[in-house]
Amino acid sequence: MLDKTSRFRKTLGGYNKKKKSSFDFPDAKPDLLVHIRQRAKKDHTKRLMVVIFLFVTIAVGVGFLLKHFNVI
């Protein structure tokens, strides 16, 4: 089996393992970091509430169906 350098040598995507990607990120300011943290917490709380709501809804629905068909 050939190694990846031989396999990707003639690709048109510009595969070059020696070139490193450089990123130009802006400096992170404290107020921006606080805003990102608050937004992440809010999104996490919202997702947790949706998961809990779906779990309770499905559990009640399954319980109702089991009770309705006299399984329990």
mmCIF file as Biopython writes it, N, C-alpha, C and O atoms, coordinates in Angstrom:
data_model
#
loop_
_atom_site.group_PDB
_atom_site.id
_atom_site.type_symbol
_atom_site.label_atom_id
_atom_site.label_alt_id
_atom_site.label_comp_id
_atom_site.label_asym_id
_atom_site.label_entity_id
_atom_site.label_seq_id
_atom_site.pdbx_PDB_ins_code
_atom_site.Cartn_x
_atom_site.Cartn_y
_atom_site.Cartn_z
_atom_site.occupancy
_atom_site.B_iso_or_equiv
_atom_site.auth_seq_id
_atom_site.auth_asym_id
_atom_site.pdbx_PDB_model_num
ATOM 1   N N  . MET A ? 1  ? 0.842   -1.180 0.000  1.0 0.0 1  A 1 
ATOM 2   C CA . MET A ? 1  ? 0.000   0.000  0.000  1.0 0.0 1  A 1 
ATOM 3   C C  . MET A ? 1  ? 0.887   1.244  0.000  1.0 0.0 1  A 1 
ATOM 4   O O  . MET A ? 1  ? 1.867   1.313  0.743  1.0 0.0 1  A 1 
ATOM 5   N N  . LEU A ? 2  ? 0.545   2.213  -0.825 1.0 0.0 2  A 1 
ATOM 6   C CA . LEU A ? 2  ? 1.332   3.435  -0.925 1.0 0.0 2  A 1 
ATOM 7   C C  . LEU A ? 2  ? 1.023   4.374  0.232  1.0 0.0 2  A 1 
ATOM 8   O O  . LEU A ? 2  ? -0.088  4.392  0.762  1.0 0.0 2  A 1 
ATOM 9   N N  . ASP A ? 3  ? 2.026   5.150  0.610  1.0 0.0 3  A 1 
ATOM 10  C CA . ASP A ? 3  ? 1.770   6.136  1.652  1.0 0.0 3  A 1 
ATOM 11  C C  . ASP A ? 3  ? 1.029   7.329  1.047  1.0 0.0 3  A 1 
ATOM 12  O O  . ASP A ? 3  ? 0.883   7.435  -0.170 1.0 0.0 3  A 1 
ATOM 13  N N  . LYS A ? 4  ? 0.573   8.207  1.906  1.0 0.0 4  A 1 
ATOM 14  C CA . LYS A ? 4  ? -0.289  9.305  1.454  1.0 0.0 4  A 1 
ATOM 15  C C  . LYS A ? 4  ? 0.467   10.325 0.605  1.0 0.0 4  A 1 
ATOM 16  O O  . LYS A ? 4  ? -0.135  10.979 -0.246 1.0 0.0 4  A 1 
ATOM 17  N N  . THR A ? 5  ? 1.762   10.469 0.821  1.0 0.0 5  A 1 
ATOM 18  C CA . THR A ? 5  ? 2.494   11.446 0.013  1.0 0.0 5  A 1 
ATOM 19  C C  . THR A ? 5  ? 2.550   11.008 -1.438 1.0 0.0 5  A 1 
ATOM 20  O O  . THR A ? 5  ? 2.490   11.842 -2.342 1.0 0.0 5  A 1 
ATOM 21  N N  . SER A ? 6  ? 2.664   9.714  -1.671 1.0 0.0 6  A 1 
ATOM 22  C CA . SER A ? 6  ? 2.663   9.230  -3.053 1.0 0.0 6  A 1 
ATOM 23  C C  . SER A ? 6  ? 1.270   9.304  -3.656 1.0 0.0 6  A 1 
ATOM 24  O O  . SER A ? 6  ? 1.113   9.595  -4.841 1.0 0.0 6  A 1 
ATOM 25  N N  . ARG A ? 7  ? 0.274   9.043  -2.849 1.0 0.0 7  A 1 
ATOM 26  C CA . ARG A ? 7  ? -1.092  9.056  -3.354 1.0 0.0 7  A 1 
ATOM 27  C C  . ARG A ? 7  ? -1.566  10.451 -3.701 1.0 0.0 7  A 1 
ATOM 28  O O  . ARG A ? 7  ? -2.248  10.638 -4.709 1.0 0.0 7  A 1 
ATOM 29  N N  . PHE A ? 8  ? -1.217  11.439 -2.884 1.0 0.0 8  A 1 
ATOM 30  C CA . PHE A ? 8  ? -1.729  12.796 -3.069 1.0 0.0 8  A 1 
ATOM 31  C C  . PHE A ? 8  ? -0.743  13.701 -3.806 1.0 0.0 8  A 1 
ATOM 32  O O  . PHE A ? 8  ? -0.930  14.917 -3.816 1.0 0.0 8  A 1 
ATOM 33  N N  . ARG A ? 9  ? 0.274   13.157 -4.406 1.0 0.0 9  A 1 
ATOM 34  C CA . ARG A ? 9  ? 1.288   13.980 -5.052 1.0 0.0 9  A 1 
ATOM 35  C C  . ARG A ? 9  ? 0.717   14.736 -6.251 1.0 0.0 9  A 1 
ATOM 36  O O  . ARG A ? 9  ? 1.108   15.877 -6.496 1.0 0.0 9  A 1 
ATOM 37  N N  . LYS A ? 10 ? -0.181  14.136 -6.988 1.0 0.0 10 A 1 
ATOM 38  C CA . LYS A ? 10 ? -0.690  14.756 -8.211 1.0 0.0 10 A 1 
ATOM 39  C C  . LYS A ? 10 ? -2.104  15.303 -8.057 1.0 0.0 10 A 1 
ATOM 40  O O  . LYS A ? 10 ? -2.828  15.429 -9.045 1.0 0.0 10 A 1 
ATOM 41  N N  . THR A ? 11 ? -2.500  15.625 -6.850 1.0 0.0 11 A 1 
ATOM 42  C CA . THR A ? 11 ? -3.831  16.198 -6.668 1.0 0.0 11 A 1 
ATOM 43  C C  . THR A ? 11 ? -3.810  17.675 -7.034 1.0 0.0 11 A 1 
ATOM 44  O O  . THR A ? 11 ? -2.763  18.321 -6.987 1.0 0.0 11 A 1 
ATOM 45  N N  . LEU A ? 12 ? -4.952  18.192 -7.393 1.0 0.0 12 A 1 
ATOM 46  C CA . LEU A ? 12 ? -5.042  19.586 -7.806 1.0 0.0 12 A 1 
ATOM 47  C C  . LEU A ? 12 ? -5.396  20.512 -6.651 1.0 0.0 12 A 1 
ATOM 48  O O  . LEU A ? 12 ? -5.540  21.718 -6.852 1.0 0.0 12 A 1 
ATOM 49  N N  . GLY A ? 13 ? -5.538  19.975 -5.456 1.0 0.0 13 A 1 
ATOM 50  C CA . GLY A ? 13 ? -5.938  20.791 -4.326 1.0 0.0 13 A 1 
ATOM 51  C C  . GLY A ? 13 ? -4.806  21.555 -3.684 1.0 0.0 13 A 1 
ATOM 52  O O  . GLY A ? 13 ? -5.037  22.302 -2.733 1.0 0.0 13 A 1 
ATOM 53  N N  . GLY A ? 14 ? -3.610  21.397 -4.162 1.0 0.0 14 A 1 
ATOM 54  C CA . GLY A ? 14 ? -2.490  22.111 -3.590 1.0 0.0 14 A 1 
ATOM 55  C C  . GLY A ? 14 ? -2.012  21.507 -2.290 1.0 0.0 14 A 1 
ATOM 56  O O  . GLY A ? 14 ? -1.636  22.237 -1.373 1.0 0.0 14 A 1 
ATOM 57  N N  . TYR A ? 15 ? -2.016  20.204 -2.190 1.0 0.0 15 A 1 
ATOM 58  C CA . TYR A ? 15 ? -1.592  19.527 -0.970 1.0 0.0 15 A 1 
ATOM 59  C C  . TYR A ? 15 ? -0.121  19.801 -0.741 1.0 0.0 15 A 1 
ATOM 60  O O  . TYR A ? 15 ? 0.709   19.435 -1.572 1.0 0.0 15 A 1 
ATOM 61  N N  . ASN A ? 16 ? 0.217   20.433 0.363  1.0 0.0 16 A 1 
ATOM 62  C CA . ASN A ? 16 ? 1.605   20.732 0.692  1.0 0.0 16 A 1 
ATOM 63  C C  . ASN A ? 16 ? 1.773   20.564 2.181  1.0 0.0 16 A 1 
ATOM 64  O O  . ASN A ? 16 ? 1.268   21.372 2.961  1.0 0.0 16 A 1 
ATOM 65  N N  . LYS A ? 17 ? 2.479   19.523 2.589  1.0 0.0 17 A 1 
ATOM 66  C CA . LYS A ? 17 ? 2.601   19.250 4.015  1.0 0.0 17 A 1 
ATOM 67  C C  . LYS A ? 17 ? 3.607   20.158 4.701  1.0 0.0 17 A 1 
ATOM 68  O O  . LYS A ? 17 ? 3.646   20.205 5.930  1.0 0.0 17 A 1 
ATOM 69  N N  . LYS A ? 18 ? 4.429   20.886 3.936  1.0 0.0 18 A 1 
ATOM 70  C CA . LYS A ? 18 ? 5.432   21.755 4.542  1.0 0.0 18 A 1 
ATOM 71  C C  . LYS A ? 18 ? 4.877   23.138 4.877  1.0 0.0 18 A 1 
ATOM 72  O O  . LYS A ? 18 ? 5.414   23.832 5.741  1.0 0.0 18 A 1 
ATOM 73  N N  . LYS A ? 19 ? 3.828   23.529 4.211  1.0 0.0 19 A 1 
ATOM 74  C CA . LYS A ? 19 ? 3.272   24.855 4.442  1.0 0.0 19 A 1 
ATOM 75  C C  . LYS A ? 19 ? 2.319   24.816 5.628  1.0 0.0 19 A 1 
ATOM 76  O O  . LYS A ? 19 ? 1.423   23.974 5.685  1.0 0.0 19 A 1 
ATOM 77  N N  . LYS A ? 20 ? 2.513   25.714 6.556  1.0 0.0 20 A 1 
ATOM 78  C CA . LYS A ? 20 ? 1.638   25.806 7.724  1.0 0.0 20 A 1 
ATOM 79  C C  . LYS A ? 20 ? 0.586   26.878 7.468  1.0 0.0 20 A 1 
ATOM 80  O O  . LYS A ? 20 ? 0.865   27.907 6.853  1.0 0.0 20 A 1 
ATOM 81  N N  . SER A ? 21 ? -0.619  26.622 7.947  1.0 0.0 21 A 1 
ATOM 82  C CA . SER A ? 21 ? -1.686  27.603 7.813  1.0 0.0 21 A 1 
ATOM 83  C C  . SER A ? 21 ? -1.483  28.706 8.835  1.0 0.0 21 A 1 
ATOM 84  O O  . SER A ? 21 ? -1.152  28.442 9.991  1.0 0.0 21 A 1 
ATOM 85  N N  . SER A ? 22 ? -1.678  29.923 8.411  1.0 0.0 22 A 1 
ATOM 86  C CA . SER A ? 22 ? -1.575  31.039 9.345  1.0 0.0 22 A 1 
ATOM 87  C C  . SER A ? 22 ? -2.953  31.680 9.471  1.0 0.0 22 A 1 
ATOM 88  O O  . SER A ? 22 ? -3.644  31.913 8.479  1.0 0.0 22 A 1 
ATOM 89  N N  . PHE A ? 23 ? -3.328  31.952 10.694 1.0 0.0 23 A 1 
ATOM 90  C CA . PHE A ? 23 ? -4.624  32.535 10.978 1.0 0.0 23 A 1 
ATOM 91  C C  . PHE A ? 23 ? -4.424  33.920 11.557 1.0 0.0 23 A 1 
ATOM 92  O O  . PHE A ? 23 ? -3.489  34.153 12.322 1.0 0.0 23 A 1 
ATOM 93  N N  . ASP A ? 24 ? -5.294  34.827 11.195 1.0 0.0 24 A 1 
ATOM 94  C CA . ASP A ? 24 ? -5.202  36.196 11.680 1.0 0.0 24 A 1 
ATOM 95  C C  . ASP A ? 24 ? -6.433  36.482 12.533 1.0 0.0 24 A 1 
ATOM 96  O O  . ASP A ? 24 ? -7.374  37.140 12.088 1.0 0.0 24 A 1 
ATOM 97  N N  . PHE A ? 25 ? -6.412  35.978 13.763 1.0 0.0 25 A 1 
ATOM 98  C CA . PHE A ? 25 ? -7.525  36.191 14.671 1.0 0.0 25 A 1 
ATOM 99  C C  . PHE A ? 25 ? -7.382  37.540 15.358 1.0 0.0 25 A 1 
ATOM 100 O O  . PHE A ? 25 ? -6.267  37.945 15.686 1.0 0.0 25 A 1 
ATOM 101 N N  . PRO A ? 26 ? -8.489  38.247 15.584 1.0 0.0 26 A 1 
ATOM 102 C CA . PRO A ? 26 ? -8.406  39.499 16.335 1.0 0.0 26 A 1 
ATOM 103 C C  . PRO A ? 26 ? -8.131  39.212 17.808 1.0 0.0 26 A 1 
ATOM 104 O O  . PRO A ? 26 ? -8.406  38.119 18.305 1.0 0.0 26 A 1 
ATOM 105 N N  . ASP A ? 27 ? -7.590  40.198 18.486 1.0 0.0 27 A 1 
ATOM 106 C CA . ASP A ? 27 ? -7.333  40.034 19.919 1.0 0.0 27 A 1 
ATOM 107 C C  . ASP A ? 27 ? -8.652  39.897 20.662 1.0 0.0 27 A 1 
ATOM 108 O O  . ASP A ? 27 ? -9.615  40.612 20.385 1.0 0.0 27 A 1 
ATOM 109 N N  . ALA A ? 28 ? -8.679  38.973 21.606 1.0 0.0 28 A 1 
ATOM 110 C CA . ALA A ? 28 ? -9.897  38.733 22.383 1.0 0.0 28 A 1 
ATOM 111 C C  . ALA A ? 28 ? -9.954  39.731 23.529 1.0 0.0 28 A 1 
ATOM 112 O O  . ALA A ? 28 ? -9.072  39.764 24.388 1.0 0.0 28 A 1 
ATOM 113 N N  . LYS A ? 29 ? -10.983 40.527 23.528 1.0 0.0 29 A 1 
ATOM 114 C CA . LYS A ? 29 ? -11.158 41.501 24.606 1.0 0.0 29 A 1 
ATOM 115 C C  . LYS A ? 29 ? -11.998 40.860 25.709 1.0 0.0 29 A 1 
ATOM 116 O O  . LYS A ? 29 ? -12.831 40.000 25.423 1.0 0.0 29 A 1 
ATOM 117 N N  . PRO A ? 30 ? -11.794 41.265 26.963 1.0 0.0 30 A 1 
ATOM 118 C CA . PRO A ? 30 ? -12.521 40.638 28.072 1.0 0.0 30 A 1 
ATOM 119 C C  . PRO A ? 30 ? -14.037 40.734 27.944 1.0 0.0 30 A 1 
ATOM 120 O O  . PRO A ? 30 ? -14.740 39.777 28.269 1.0 0.0 30 A 1 
ATOM 121 N N  . ASP A ? 31 ? -14.553 41.868 27.479 1.0 0.0 31 A 1 
ATOM 122 C CA . ASP A ? 31 ? -16.009 41.984 27.366 1.0 0.0 31 A 1 
ATOM 123 C C  . ASP A ? 31 ? -16.560 41.058 26.283 1.0 0.0 31 A 1 
ATOM 124 O O  . ASP A ? 31 ? -17.672 40.546 26.414 1.0 0.0 31 A 1 
ATOM 125 N N  . LEU A ? 32 ? -15.794 40.842 25.220 1.0 0.0 32 A 1 
ATOM 126 C CA . LEU A ? 32 ? -16.212 39.899 24.188 1.0 0.0 32 A 1 
ATOM 127 C C  . LEU A ? 32 ? -16.216 38.469 24.730 1.0 0.0 32 A 1 
ATOM 128 O O  . LEU A ? 32 ? -17.120 37.691 24.424 1.0 0.0 32 A 1 
ATOM 129 N N  . LEU A ? 33 ? -15.211 38.125 25.529 1.0 0.0 33 A 1 
ATOM 130 C CA . LEU A ? 33 ? -15.158 36.787 26.122 1.0 0.0 33 A 1 
ATOM 131 C C  . LEU A ? 33 ? -16.312 36.566 27.091 1.0 0.0 33 A 1 
ATOM 132 O O  . LEU A ? 33 ? -16.876 35.473 27.145 1.0 0.0 33 A 1 
ATOM 133 N N  . VAL A ? 34 ? -16.667 37.597 27.857 1.0 0.0 34 A 1 
ATOM 134 C CA . VAL A ? 34 ? -17.802 37.487 28.776 1.0 0.0 34 A 1 
ATOM 135 C C  . VAL A ? 34 ? -19.088 37.283 27.983 1.0 0.0 34 A 1 
ATOM 136 O O  . VAL A ? 34 ? -19.933 36.471 28.359 1.0 0.0 34 A 1 
ATOM 137 N N  . HIS A ? 35 ? -19.234 38.016 26.892 1.0 0.0 35 A 1 
ATOM 138 C CA . HIS A ? 35 ? -20.428 37.879 26.052 1.0 0.0 35 A 1 
ATOM 139 C C  . HIS A ? 35 ? -20.516 36.469 25.462 1.0 0.0 35 A 1 
ATOM 140 O O  . HIS A ? 35 ? -21.592 35.870 25.448 1.0 0.0 35 A 1 
ATOM 141 N N  . ILE A ? 36 ? -19.408 35.947 24.983 1.0 0.0 36 A 1 
ATOM 142 C CA . ILE A ? 36 ? -19.392 34.589 24.426 1.0 0.0 36 A 1 
ATOM 143 C C  . ILE A ? 36 ? -19.727 33.572 25.504 1.0 0.0 36 A 1 
ATOM 144 O O  . ILE A ? 36 ? -20.473 32.627 25.249 1.0 0.0 36 A 1 
ATOM 145 N N  . ARG A ? 37 ? -19.188 33.748 26.701 1.0 0.0 37 A 1 
ATOM 146 C CA . ARG A ? 37 ? -19.463 32.818 27.803 1.0 0.0 37 A 1 
ATOM 147 C C  . ARG A ? 37 ? -20.940 32.842 28.184 1.0 0.0 37 A 1 
ATOM 148 O O  . ARG A ? 37 ? -21.545 31.792 28.399 1.0 0.0 37 A 1 
ATOM 149 N N  . GLN A ? 38 ? -21.521 34.043 28.268 1.0 0.0 38 A 1 
ATOM 150 C CA . GLN A ? 38 ? -22.939 34.152 28.617 1.0 0.0 38 A 1 
ATOM 151 C C  . GLN A ? 38 ? -23.826 33.522 27.545 1.0 0.0 38 A 1 
ATOM 152 O O  . GLN A ? 38 ? -24.805 32.847 27.863 1.0 0.0 38 A 1 
ATOM 153 N N  . ARG A ? 39 ? -23.484 33.740 26.288 1.0 0.0 39 A 1 
ATOM 154 C CA . ARG A ? 39 ? -24.270 33.163 25.204 1.0 0.0 39 A 1 
ATOM 155 C C  . ARG A ? 39 ? -24.166 31.639 25.203 1.0 0.0 39 A 1 
ATOM 156 O O  . ARG A ? 39 ? -25.154 30.950 24.949 1.0 0.0 39 A 1 
ATOM 157 N N  . ALA A ? 40 ? -22.976 31.113 25.487 1.0 0.0 40 A 1 
ATOM 158 C CA . ALA A ? 40 ? -22.803 29.662 25.539 1.0 0.0 40 A 1 
ATOM 159 C C  . ALA A ? 40 ? -23.600 29.065 26.693 1.0 0.0 40 A 1 
ATOM 160 O O  . ALA A ? 40 ? -24.211 28.007 26.545 1.0 0.0 40 A 1 
ATOM 161 N N  . LYS A ? 41 ? -23.597 29.743 27.848 1.0 0.0 41 A 1 
ATOM 162 C CA . LYS A ? 41 ? -24.384 29.263 28.991 1.0 0.0 41 A 1 
ATOM 163 C C  . LYS A ? 41 ? -25.872 29.278 28.666 1.0 0.0 41 A 1 
ATOM 164 O O  . LYS A ? 41 ? -26.596 28.339 29.000 1.0 0.0 41 A 1 
ATOM 165 N N  . LYS A ? 42 ? -26.326 30.344 28.014 1.0 0.0 42 A 1 
ATOM 166 C CA . LYS A ? 42 ? -27.740 30.456 27.664 1.0 0.0 42 A 1 
ATOM 167 C C  . LYS A ? 42 ? -28.139 29.364 26.676 1.0 0.0 42 A 1 
ATOM 168 O O  . LYS A ? 42 ? -29.199 28.754 26.818 1.0 0.0 42 A 1 
ATOM 169 N N  . ASP A ? 43 ? -27.298 29.117 25.681 1.0 0.0 43 A 1 
ATOM 170 C CA . ASP A ? 43 ? -27.584 28.059 24.711 1.0 0.0 43 A 1 
ATOM 171 C C  . ASP A ? 43 ? -27.596 26.692 25.378 1.0 0.0 43 A 1 
ATOM 172 O O  . ASP A ? 43 ? -28.435 25.850 25.059 1.0 0.0 43 A 1 
ATOM 173 N N  . HIS A ? 44 ? -26.667 26.468 26.303 1.0 0.0 44 A 1 
ATOM 174 C CA . HIS A ? 44 ? -26.610 25.186 27.011 1.0 0.0 44 A 1 
ATOM 175 C C  . HIS A ? 44 ? -27.865 24.986 27.855 1.0 0.0 44 A 1 
ATOM 176 O O  . HIS A ? 44 ? -28.438 23.896 27.869 1.0 0.0 44 A 1 
ATOM 177 N N  . THR A ? 45 ? -28.294 26.029 28.557 1.0 0.0 45 A 1 
ATOM 178 C CA . THR A ? 45 ? -29.497 25.938 29.383 1.0 0.0 45 A 1 
ATOM 179 C C  . THR A ? 45 ? -30.727 25.676 28.517 1.0 0.0 45 A 1 
ATOM 180 O O  . THR A ? 45 ? -31.582 24.864 28.872 1.0 0.0 45 A 1 
ATOM 181 N N  . LYS A ? 46 ? -30.810 26.364 27.385 1.0 0.0 46 A 1 
ATOM 182 C CA . LYS A ? 46 ? -31.947 26.177 26.484 1.0 0.0 46 A 1 
ATOM 183 C C  . LYS A ? 46 ? -31.986 24.748 25.950 1.0 0.0 46 A 1 
ATOM 184 O O  . LYS A ? 46 ? -33.050 24.130 25.906 1.0 0.0 46 A 1 
ATOM 185 N N  . ARG A ? 47 ? -30.847 24.229 25.550 1.0 0.0 47 A 1 
ATOM 186 C CA . ARG A ? 47 ? -30.794 22.859 25.039 1.0 0.0 47 A 1 
ATOM 187 C C  . ARG A ? 47 ? -31.136 21.852 26.124 1.0 0.0 47 A 1 
ATOM 188 O O  . ARG A ? 47 ? -31.812 20.860 25.854 1.0 0.0 47 A 1 
ATOM 189 N N  . LEU A ? 48 ? -30.678 22.092 27.349 1.0 0.0 48 A 1 
ATOM 190 C CA . LEU A ? 48 ? -30.988 21.194 28.463 1.0 0.0 48 A 1 
ATOM 191 C C  . LEU A ? 48 ? -32.488 21.181 28.732 1.0 0.0 48 A 1 
ATOM 192 O O  . LEU A ? 48 ? -33.060 20.120 28.982 1.0 0.0 48 A 1 
ATOM 193 N N  . MET A ? 49 ? -33.128 22.340 28.685 1.0 0.0 49 A 1 
ATOM 194 C CA . MET A ? 49 ? -34.571 22.404 28.913 1.0 0.0 49 A 1 
ATOM 195 C C  . MET A ? 49 ? -35.331 21.657 27.814 1.0 0.0 49 A 1 
ATOM 196 O O  . MET A ? 49 ? -36.322 20.984 28.099 1.0 0.0 49 A 1 
ATOM 197 N N  . VAL A ? 50 ? -34.883 21.767 26.576 1.0 0.0 50 A 1 
ATOM 198 C CA . VAL A ? 50 ? -35.530 21.048 25.475 1.0 0.0 50 A 1 
ATOM 199 C C  . VAL A ? 50 ? -35.380 19.545 25.672 1.0 0.0 50 A 1 
ATOM 200 O O  . VAL A ? 50 ? -36.336 18.797 25.466 1.0 0.0 50 A 1 
ATOM 201 N N  . VAL A ? 51 ? -34.197 19.097 26.066 1.0 0.0 51 A 1 
ATOM 202 C CA . VAL A ? 51 ? -33.967 17.664 26.282 1.0 0.0 51 A 1 
ATOM 203 C C  . VAL A ? 51 ? -34.841 17.154 27.420 1.0 0.0 51 A 1 
ATOM 204 O O  . VAL A ? 51 ? -35.441 16.085 27.308 1.0 0.0 51 A 1 
ATOM 205 N N  . ILE A ? 52 ? -34.918 17.906 28.515 1.0 0.0 52 A 1 
ATOM 206 C CA . ILE A ? 52 ? -35.752 17.493 29.650 1.0 0.0 52 A 1 
ATOM 207 C C  . ILE A ? 52 ? -37.223 17.455 29.236 1.0 0.0 52 A 1 
ATOM 208 O O  . ILE A ? 52 ? -37.934 16.508 29.573 1.0 0.0 52 A 1 
ATOM 209 N N  . PHE A ? 53 ? -37.684 18.474 28.509 1.0 0.0 53 A 1 
ATOM 210 C CA . PHE A ? 53 ? -39.074 18.512 28.061 1.0 0.0 53 A 1 
ATOM 211 C C  . PHE A ? 53 ? -39.399 17.322 27.162 1.0 0.0 53 A 1 
ATOM 212 O O  . PHE A ? 53 ? -40.443 16.690 27.325 1.0 0.0 53 A 1 
ATOM 213 N N  . LEU A ? 54 ? -38.514 17.015 26.217 1.0 0.0 54 A 1 
ATOM 214 C CA . LEU A ? 54 ? -38.754 15.878 25.330 1.0 0.0 54 A 1 
ATOM 215 C C  . LEU A ? 54 ? -38.754 14.561 26.095 1.0 0.0 54 A 1 
ATOM 216 O O  . LEU A ? 54 ? -39.573 13.684 25.820 1.0 0.0 54 A 1 
ATOM 217 N N  . PHE A ? 55 ? -37.843 14.415 27.050 1.0 0.0 55 A 1 
ATOM 218 C CA . PHE A ? 55 ? -37.792 13.183 27.835 1.0 0.0 55 A 1 
ATOM 219 C C  . PHE A ? 55 ? -39.075 12.995 28.633 1.0 0.0 55 A 1 
ATOM 220 O O  . PHE A ? 55 ? -39.647 11.905 28.646 1.0 0.0 55 A 1 
ATOM 221 N N  . VAL A ? 56 ? -39.527 14.056 29.297 1.0 0.0 56 A 1 
ATOM 222 C CA . VAL A ? 56 ? -40.748 13.964 30.103 1.0 0.0 56 A 1 
ATOM 223 C C  . VAL A ? 56 ? -41.948 13.683 29.200 1.0 0.0 56 A 1 
ATOM 224 O O  . VAL A ? 56 ? -42.793 12.854 29.536 1.0 0.0 56 A 1 
ATOM 225 N N  . THR A ? 57 ? -42.030 14.365 28.061 1.0 0.0 57 A 1 
ATOM 226 C CA . THR A ? 57 ? -43.147 14.157 27.142 1.0 0.0 57 A 1 
ATOM 227 C C  . THR A ? 57 ? -43.183 12.716 26.630 1.0 0.0 57 A 1 
ATOM 228 O O  . THR A ? 57 ? -44.244 12.092 26.604 1.0 0.0 57 A 1 
ATOM 229 N N  . ILE A ? 58 ? -42.049 12.199 26.232 1.0 0.0 58 A 1 
ATOM 230 C CA . ILE A ? 58 ? -41.997 10.823 25.730 1.0 0.0 58 A 1 
ATOM 231 C C  . ILE A ? 58 ? -42.296 9.835  26.847 1.0 0.0 58 A 1 
ATOM 232 O O  . ILE A ? 58 ? -43.004 8.853  26.627 1.0 0.0 58 A 1 
ATOM 233 N N  . ALA A ? 59 ? -41.765 10.083 28.047 1.0 0.0 59 A 1 
ATOM 234 C CA . ALA A ? 59 ? -42.015 9.176  29.170 1.0 0.0 59 A 1 
ATOM 235 C C  . ALA A ? 59 ? -43.502 9.149  29.530 1.0 0.0 59 A 1 
ATOM 236 O O  . ALA A ? 59 ? -44.060 8.079  29.773 1.0 0.0 59 A 1 
ATOM 237 N N  . VAL A ? 60 ? -44.142 10.312 29.565 1.0 0.0 60 A 1 
ATOM 238 C CA . VAL A ? 60 ? -45.574 10.363 29.880 1.0 0.0 60 A 1 
ATOM 239 C C  . VAL A ? 60 ? -46.373 9.687  28.770 1.0 0.0 60 A 1 
ATOM 240 O O  . VAL A ? 60 ? -47.328 8.963  29.051 1.0 0.0 60 A 1 
ATOM 241 N N  . GLY A ? 61 ? -45.998 9.912  27.523 1.0 0.0 61 A 1 
ATOM 242 C CA . GLY A ? 61 ? -46.692 9.275  26.402 1.0 0.0 61 A 1 
ATOM 243 C C  . GLY A ? 61 ? -46.574 7.762  26.439 1.0 0.0 61 A 1 
ATOM 244 O O  . GLY A ? 61 ? -47.561 7.057  26.224 1.0 0.0 61 A 1 
ATOM 245 N N  . VAL A ? 62 ? -45.384 7.257  26.708 1.0 0.0 62 A 1 
ATOM 246 C CA . VAL A ? 62 ? -45.199 5.805  26.799 1.0 0.0 62 A 1 
ATOM 247 C C  . VAL A ? 62 ? -45.965 5.254  27.992 1.0 0.0 62 A 1 
ATOM 248 O O  . VAL A ? 62 ? -46.589 4.197  27.895 1.0 0.0 62 A 1 
ATOM 249 N N  . GLY A ? 63 ? -45.924 5.957  29.109 1.0 0.0 63 A 1 
ATOM 250 C CA . GLY A ? 63 ? -46.675 5.516  30.288 1.0 0.0 63 A 1 
ATOM 251 C C  . GLY A ? 63 ? -48.167 5.480  30.023 1.0 0.0 63 A 1 
ATOM 252 O O  . GLY A ? 63 ? -48.854 4.544  30.432 1.0 0.0 63 A 1 
ATOM 253 N N  . PHE A ? 64 ? -48.667 6.491  29.344 1.0 0.0 64 A 1 
ATOM 254 C CA . PHE A ? 64 ? -50.093 6.524  29.011 1.0 0.0 64 A 1 
ATOM 255 C C  . PHE A ? 64 ? -50.469 5.360  28.093 1.0 0.0 64 A 1 
ATOM 256 O O  . PHE A ? 64 ? -51.493 4.708  28.296 1.0 0.0 64 A 1 
ATOM 257 N N  . LEU A ? 65 ? -49.638 5.106  27.088 1.0 0.0 65 A 1 
ATOM 258 C CA . LEU A ? 65 ? -49.926 4.000  26.172 1.0 0.0 65 A 1 
ATOM 259 C C  . LEU A ? 65 ? -49.876 2.651  26.884 1.0 0.0 65 A 1 
ATOM 260 O O  . LEU A ? 65 ? -50.717 1.786  26.637 1.0 0.0 65 A 1 
ATOM 261 N N  . LEU A ? 66 ? -48.904 2.471  27.756 1.0 0.0 66 A 1 
ATOM 262 C CA . LEU A ? 66 ? -48.820 1.214  28.496 1.0 0.0 66 A 1 
ATOM 263 C C  . LEU A ? 66 ? -50.019 1.045  29.416 1.0 0.0 66 A 1 
ATOM 264 O O  . LEU A ? 66 ? -50.565 -0.051 29.539 1.0 0.0 66 A 1 
ATOM 265 N N  . LYS A ? 67 ? -50.425 2.126  30.059 1.0 0.0 67 A 1 
ATOM 266 C CA . LYS A ? 67 ? -51.583 2.070  30.946 1.0 0.0 67 A 1 
ATOM 267 C C  . LYS A ? 67 ? -52.866 1.829  30.135 1.0 0.0 67 A 1 
ATOM 268 O O  . LYS A ? 67 ? -53.743 1.078  30.561 1.0 0.0 67 A 1 
ATOM 269 N N  . HIS A ? 68 ? -52.964 2.464  28.979 1.0 0.0 68 A 1 
ATOM 270 C CA . HIS A ? 68 ? -54.158 2.345  28.148 1.0 0.0 68 A 1 
ATOM 271 C C  . HIS A ? 68 ? -54.344 0.917  27.624 1.0 0.0 68 A 1 
ATOM 272 O O  . HIS A ? 68 ? -55.471 0.429  27.542 1.0 0.0 68 A 1 
ATOM 273 N N  . PHE A ? 69 ? -53.263 0.262  27.278 1.0 0.0 69 A 1 
ATOM 274 C CA . PHE A ? 69 ? -53.350 -1.097 26.748 1.0 0.0 69 A 1 
ATOM 275 C C  . PHE A ? 69 ? -53.179 -2.158 27.830 1.0 0.0 69 A 1 
ATOM 276 O O  . PHE A ? 69 ? -52.946 -3.327 27.522 1.0 0.0 69 A 1 
ATOM 277 N N  . ASN A ? 70 ? -53.294 -1.759 29.086 1.0 0.0 70 A 1 
ATOM 278 C CA . ASN A ? 70 ? -53.242 -2.651 30.246 1.0 0.0 70 A 1 
ATOM 279 C C  . ASN A ? 70 ? -51.984 -3.517 30.272 1.0 0.0 70 A 1 
ATOM 280 O O  . ASN A ? 70 ? -52.043 -4.702 30.600 1.0 0.0 70 A 1 
ATOM 281 N N  . VAL A ? 71 ? -50.867 -2.925 29.929 1.0 0.0 71 A 1 
ATOM 282 C CA . VAL A ? 71 ? -49.604 -3.655 29.985 1.0 0.0 71 A 1 
ATOM 283 C C  . VAL A ? 71 ? -49.062 -3.626 31.400 1.0 0.0 71 A 1 
ATOM 284 O O  . VAL A ? 71 ? -48.475 -4.604 31.863 1.0 0.0 71 A 1 
ATOM 285 N N  . ILE A ? 72 ? -49.255 -2.514 32.088 1.0 0.0 72 A 1 
ATOM 286 C CA . ILE A ? 72 ? -48.801 -2.427 33.482 1.0 0.0 72 A 1 
ATOM 287 C C  . ILE A ? 72 ? -49.987 -2.412 34.412 1.0 0.0 72 A 1 
ATOM 288 O O  . ILE A ? 72 ? -49.817 -2.342 35.629 1.0 0.0 72 A 1 
#
